[in-house]
Amino acid sequence: MLTLTVALDHLSHPGFAGALTACVQGIGFMITAAMPYLAGMLHEATGGFHSASMGQLQAD
């Protein structure tokens, strides 16, 4: 939620602010969508979800 607020504060024109917010959300959703795939790759490589769980804990 903070990223959307900060993105809106940088531009004065509402159209540009909306476009920037859409870009920020789109990139965030793409990163979020990649995480289950990466967790699956780690599971296949290591044989368990421990490394994926540790990666999530460090990302927070």
C-alpha positions as CSV (number, residue, x, y, z in Angstrom):
1,M,0.0,0.0,0.0
2,L,2.9,2.4,0.7
3,T,4.3,2.0,-2.8
4,L,1.0,3.2,-4.3
5,T,0.9,6.3,-2.1
6,V,4.5,7.2,-2.8
7,A,3.9,6.7,-6.6
8,L,1.0,9.1,-6.5
9,D,3.0,11.8,-4.6
10,H,5.7,12.1,-7.4
11,L,3.4,13.4,-10.2
12,S,1.0,16.2,-10.2
13,H,-1.1,15.2,-13.2
14,P,-3.7,12.5,-12.3
15,G,-3.3,10.7,-15.7
16,F,0.4,10.3,-15.2
17,A,0.0,9.2,-11.6
18,G,-2.5,6.6,-12.6
19,A,-0.1,5.2,-15.3
20,L,2.7,5.1,-12.8
21,T,0.5,3.3,-10.2
22,A,-0.5,0.7,-12.8
23,C,3.1,0.1,-13.7
24,V,4.1,-0.3,-10.1
25,Q,1.2,-2.7,-9.5
26,G,1.9,-4.7,-12.7
27,I,5.5,-5.2,-11.8
28,G,4.6,-6.2,-8.2
29,F,2.1,-8.7,-9.5
30,M,4.6,-10.2,-11.9
31,I,7.2,-10.7,-9.1
32,T,4.5,-12.2,-6.9
33,A,3.4,-14.6,-9.6
34,A,7.0,-15.8,-10.1
35,M,7.4,-16.9,-6.5
36,P,5.4,-20.1,-6.5
37,Y,7.4,-21.2,-9.7
38,L,10.7,-20.4,-8.0
39,A,9.6,-22.3,-4.8
40,G,8.8,-25.3,-7.0
41,M,12.2,-25.1,-8.6
42,L,13.8,-25.0,-5.2
43,H,11.7,-27.9,-4.1
44,E,12.8,-30.0,-7.1
45,A,16.4,-29.1,-6.6
46,T,16.6,-29.7,-2.8
47,G,13.9,-32.2,-2.2
48,G,12.0,-30.1,0.3
49,F,10.4,-26.7,1.0
50,H,12.9,-25.7,3.6
51,S,15.0,-23.5,1.3
52,A,11.9,-21.9,-0.2
53,S,10.6,-21.1,3.3
54,M,13.9,-19.7,4.4
55,G,13.9,-17.5,1.3
56,Q,10.5,-16.1,2.1
57,L,11.5,-15.4,5.7
58,Q,14.6,-13.4,4.6
59,A,12.5,-11.5,2.0
60,D,10.3,-10.1,4.8
